[in-house]
């Protein structure tokens, strides 16, 4: 049997107020979602999957996880569009964020408390820029313990939450861009950055490794994904979760109202058709 031809899903952009969504697009669609802080990528997909039940659409998946504390672009595929999730996941990513010098955490970000402090007053803007240059291009990166990578069938973050730490194999990644600055001044503990990178890059590990390279410590304080391939979060094509769910619930209510009106009309008309009484 020949393989079913894959049709690239259509981007479903936000609609202006009062303009209904084209619900047919969700059968093979993709949505650019601006994920809010505190939500997991699974939370977003689960909420959307539950809301799309009225269309009979069961398949909803994302094309690249964002940590709960991160915000920004999440590509969500619906229906047949989920067959393209791996294609989107393989695209390059761009992030902006902040890492804090002098403080390390077990998760490499702000999800866990500071576990170690180190002097950081000796770090200059010039040394930060020089350190960033050493990470550009092809590098080997060790994933954090707090990650979904599995070892012998167990996710690393489950081990980490039990207080365990195991050796992780470094992975090849690529950084095409790594800009750093301290807008608050040379005495600021926080460093702002912008990264362009390949699939599989852990920005938390990058922040941690920058701290080590600078002879100090560091953890990721804040992160926002701004782009995946040619798709950007700031072009007006990205939904907020609230806007997306509200638009779909509105369409669902319109459908329900139309169905109830049709049912009421059938009851009012009785067993007659447009051509006259039933014999």
C-alpha positions in Angstrom: 0.0 0.0 0.0 1.5 3.4 -1.0 2.4 5.8 1.8 -0.1 8.5 2.5 1.1 11.8 1.0 2.0 14.4 3.7 0.5 17.8 3.2 2.3 20.6 5.1 -0.1 22.0 7.7 -1.5 25.5 7.3 -0.6 28.1 9.9 -3.8 29.2 11.6 -3.2 32.9 12.7 -5.2 34.8 15.2 -8.4 36.4 13.8 -9.7 39.9 14.3 -12.5 40.4 16.8 -15.8 39.1 15.4 -14.3 37.1 12.5 -14.8 33.3 13.0 -12.1 30.8 12.7 -11.9 28.5 9.7 -12.3 25.3 11.7 -11.5 23.1 8.7 -7.9 24.2 9.0 -7.5 22.4 12.3 -7.8 19.0 10.5 -4.3 19.7 9.2 -3.1 22.7 11.1 -0.3 24.4 13.0 -0.6 27.1 15.6 2.1 29.5 16.8 1.4 29.9 20.5 3.1 32.3 22.9 3.4 30.0 25.9 3.0 31.8 29.3 5.2 31.2 32.2 4.1 28.4 34.5 2.6 26.2 31.8 4.3 23.1 30.5 4.2 22.4 26.8 2.0 19.4 27.7 -0.4 21.7 29.5 -0.9 23.7 26.3 -1.5 20.7 24.1 -3.8 19.1 26.7 -6.0 22.2 27.0 -6.2 22.5 23.2 -6.9 18.8 22.7 -9.8 19.0 25.2 -11.2 22.1 23.5 -11.0 20.6 20.0 -13.1 17.5 20.9 -16.2 19.1 19.4 -14.5 18.9 16.0 -13.6 15.3 16.4 -9.9 16.1 16.4 -7.9 13.9 18.7 -4.3 14.5 17.6 -2.5 17.5 19.1 1.2 17.7 19.6 4.0 20.3 20.0 7.2 20.6 18.1 9.7 21.2 20.8 9.4 21.5 24.6 9.6 24.7 26.5 10.3 24.5 30.2 7.6 25.8 32.6 9.6 28.8 33.6 10.2 29.8 29.9 7.9 31.8 27.7 7.6 32.3 24.0 7.1 30.4 20.8 5.6 26.9 20.9 4.5 25.3 17.6 1.4 23.2 18.2 0.2 20.8 15.4 -3.3 19.5 15.1 -4.9 16.6 13.2 -2.8 15.5 10.3 -0.4 18.3 11.0 1.1 16.3 13.9 2.9 14.3 11.2 5.1 17.4 10.6 6.0 17.9 14.3 9.4 16.3 13.9 10.1 18.5 10.9 9.5 21.7 12.9 11.4 20.3 15.9 14.5 19.9 13.7 14.5 23.6 12.8 17.0 26.1 14.4 15.8 28.0 17.5 16.4 31.5 18.8 16.2 32.6 22.5 16.6 35.7 24.6 17.1 35.6 28.3 19.1 36.4 31.4 21.6 34.4 33.4 22.8 35.3 36.9 26.4 35.2 37.8 27.7 33.9 41.1 24.8 31.5 41.8 24.4 27.9 40.8 21.3 25.7 41.1 20.9 21.9 40.7 18.5 22.4 37.8 20.7 25.1 36.2 17.7 27.5 36.2 15.4 29.2 38.8 13.3 26.1 39.3 15.4 24.9 42.2 17.0 27.0 45.0 20.5 28.3 44.8 22.8 25.4 45.9 26.2 27.1 45.5 27.6 30.6 45.4 30.9 31.8 44.0 32.7 35.1 43.6 31.7 37.0 40.5 33.0 40.6 41.1 36.1 39.9 39.1 34.1 39.2 35.9 34.3 42.0 33.3 32.2 42.7 30.3 35.2 41.8 28.1 35.6 38.5 29.8 31.9 37.7 29.4 32.1 38.5 25.7 35.3 36.4 25.3 33.7 33.4 27.1 30.6 33.6 24.9 32.8 33.4 21.8 34.2 30.0 22.9 30.7 28.5 22.7 30.0 29.7 19.1 30.0 27.1 16.3 30.0 23.3 16.9 30.4 22.3 20.5 29.8 19.3 22.8 27.3 20.0 25.5 26.4 17.9 28.6 22.7 17.9 29.2 21.5 18.8 32.7 20.3 16.2 35.2 16.9 18.0 35.2 15.9 17.0 31.7 13.5 14.5 30.0 16.4 12.4 28.6 16.0 8.8 29.5 18.7 6.5 30.8 17.8 2.8 31.1 14.2 3.8 30.7 14.2 6.4 33.5 14.0 10.1 32.9 16.9 12.1 34.3 14.7 14.6 36.1 13.1 11.7 38.0 16.6 10.7 39.2 17.5 14.3 40.0 14.5 14.7 42.2 15.6 11.7 44.1 18.9 13.4 44.7 20.8 11.2 42.2 23.3 12.3 39.6 24.6 10.1 36.8 27.2 10.6 34.1 25.7 12.0 30.9 27.2 11.7 27.5 28.0 15.0 25.8 25.9 15.9 22.7 26.9 17.8 19.6 25.1 21.1 19.1 25.7 24.3 17.2 25.4 27.9 18.3 25.2 30.3 15.3 24.8 33.3 17.5 25.6 34.1 21.2 25.3 37.8 22.0 25.8 38.9 25.7 25.5 42.3 27.5 25.0 43.9 30.8 22.6 46.8 30.1 22.4 47.6 33.9 26.2 48.3 34.0 29.5 46.4 34.6 28.7 45.7 38.2 25.4 43.9 37.4 25.1 40.3 38.4 22.7 39.6 35.6 23.8 39.1 32.0 21.3 39.4 29.1 21.9 37.2 26.0 20.5 36.2 22.6 21.2 32.8 21.2 20.7 31.1 17.8 21.1 27.4 18.1 20.5 23.9 16.7 17.9 21.4 17.9 18.8 19.8 21.2 20.6 22.7 22.7 20.0 23.2 26.4 20.1 26.9 27.3 20.3 26.0 31.0 23.5 24.1 30.4 24.8 27.0 28.4 24.2 29.4 31.3 25.8 26.9 33.8 28.8 26.3 31.5 29.3 30.1 31.1 29.6 30.4 34.8 32.2 27.7 34.9 34.2 29.2 32.1 34.2 32.6 33.9 35.7 31.0 37.0 32.4 31.5 38.9 28.9 30.0 38.8 25.7 30.9 36.9 22.2 29.8 36.4 19.4 30.7 33.9 17.2 33.3 35.4 14.7 33.9 32.6 14.2 32.5 29.0 12.0 33.4 26.0 12.0 31.5 22.7 11.6 34.1 20.0 11.9 31.9 16.8 11.7 28.4 15.4 13.0 28.3 11.8 11.2 31.0 9.9 8.4 31.3 12.4 8.6 34.1 15.0 6.6 34.9 18.1 6.6 38.7 17.5 5.1 38.9 14.0 1.4 39.0 15.0 0.8 35.3 14.0 1.2 33.9 17.5 -1.8 33.2 19.8 -1.9 33.6 23.5 -3.4 30.5 25.1 -6.3 32.6 26.5 -7.2 34.0 23.0 -7.0 30.7 21.3 -9.2 28.8 23.8 -11.7 31.7 23.9 -12.0 31.7 20.1 -12.5 28.0 19.9 -15.1 28.0 22.8 -16.9 30.7 21.0 -17.1 28.7 17.8 -18.2 25.6 19.8 -21.0 27.6 21.4 -22.2 28.9 18.0 -22.3 25.3 16.7 -24.2 24.1 19.8 -26.7 27.0 19.4 -27.3 26.2 15.7 -27.8 22.5 16.6 -30.3 23.3 19.3 -32.2 25.8 17.0 -32.4 23.1 14.3 -33.7 20.6 16.9 -36.3 23.1 18.1 -37.4 23.8 14.5 -37.9 20.1 13.9 -40.1 19.8 16.9 -42.1 22.9 15.9 -42.7 21.7 12.3 -43.6 18.1 13.3 -43.6 15.1 10.9 -43.8 17.2 7.8 -41.3 17.9 5.1 -41.0 20.9 2.8 -43.0 19.0 0.2 -46.0 18.4 2.5 -47.3 16.0 5.1 -45.8 12.5 5.3 -48.2 9.9 3.9 
